Amino acid sequence: MKLFQIVYITTVFQVLVFFLLFARTSIAEKKLRSVVISSIAFAALLPAFYGYFFLFTANPSILIILPAVIVLFAVLFFAPSGKSTAIVITDSTERVDERDTMFAREEYTQGTEKYERYYSMRPEYRKIDDRIRRLPELLAPGGKFYQPERSGYIASLFEIEERLITMVDGSVNPIRSKFEPEQTSMLLKEMTIHLGADEVGIADLNPNYVYSHVGRGPEEWGSEIENTHRFVIAFTVEMDYRKVDEAPGIGITEETALQYLNAQKISIALARYIRDLGYPARAHVAGSNYQIMLPPVAYDAGLGELGRLGYLISQKYGARIRLGAVTTDIPLITDPIIQFGVQDFCEKCKKCAVNCPSGSIPYDEKMVVRGVEKWMLKIEKCFQYWRIIGTDCGICMKVCPFSHPDTLIHDILRKGIRNSSFARTISLWGDDLFYGKKVKFPKFTE
């Protein structure tokens, strides 16, 4: 067999294997549209490649054209090209007041002193917050996806989390253990993974990412938060792909509650161990005991990039993650910030905005918020939709192209996306083709 024939067969064989693996991956994901399209592509290309081979086998110069086109496509897909910009962050000393977060605002009951104090300070929020409070609470009767048994189970998980918040801090062993920062960093990362985390990183704690005042939790409401810890250990826990795929149904909230509980267990145990070593450490957990904003500290720790949808996007799991963190003064070595094409991809994609039933995710360009250039969400509209359907929605997490499972096929595509602007454009087109641009969801109601 001549060289050109061998090159042709080898090249087209790899293309056919790709579509065959894509079909197999799609079956595992239970994505019928993708199974059908990838199977059709395989079935159509097989006789086309076969016919082309025998039609031009006597003319090697023509036979080599198709492999050359395929190789050129692969080079464009994987070779570094275009922009892969980082998030633009400028100096800012403005901190977020936790009292202004949506989870805190929903708890301000009319007729209470806290209600009057807050809305005398922030009168612009009173009307929309009162309207949201008139809607059913999450997991309560009246929500579209309310199911007595499952909703009660999820509520019990959240109740456990609330009871554990008293364990986030504690006394420090007066006898301090001595370690080298490199050794300590490796040890604590290994323990974080052993406790159940999927990814872990370390960063200097930016004081701008510490809330300014208490908005929730056992501490006195409105008191100043003074967390002067030097480092933050941030980690991710993966959310199950099939549960996320149930969004906006109750399965997404079931998975959210479970992974928040897992993140709480990890952070509380890790902080306790660090205190036993003789260093102050505080866990920052779901429920009502965050003192820091987790997405930006996780970004600083090299765990991902902030996407259009407002979540941190992990290089491995996409938006299908929950975050946890421990702040501490134990000497550590920090990790570098990572870039893998998210900013450029999100500028092109807009899939989360297209599918957001409440219109909370912007189509337009970024804006500078407290020194960070990012896409600004309409959090009131998002939370209002949560209260209408009775779950935490998660459609944006579901449709994000980065959220596909960690499989060989998707890892190949992610490698191209990380390096190439061409790959981002092609991958976005392919995601719409194989998985669809729009998903079905309940319409938003005022």
VENRASUL-V545007 format. One record per helix or strand of 3 or more residues. SS is the DSSP state (A for helix, B for strand). FROM is the first residue (numbers start at 1). TO is the last residue. If there is no record, write none. Layout:
BEGIN
<<SS;FROM;TO> <SS;FROM;TO>>
END
This chain:
BEGIN
<<A;3;29> <A;32;56> <A;60;78> <A;98;100> <A;102;105> <A;113;121> <A;123;133> <A;148;167> <A;181;194> <B;199;204> <A;207;209> <B;231;238> <A;241;244> <A;250;276> <B;281;285> <A;294;300> <B;312;314> <B;321;328> <A;342;349> <A;351;355> <B;367;369> <B;372;374> <A;379;389> <A;395;399> <A;401;403> <A;408;419> <A;421;435>>
END
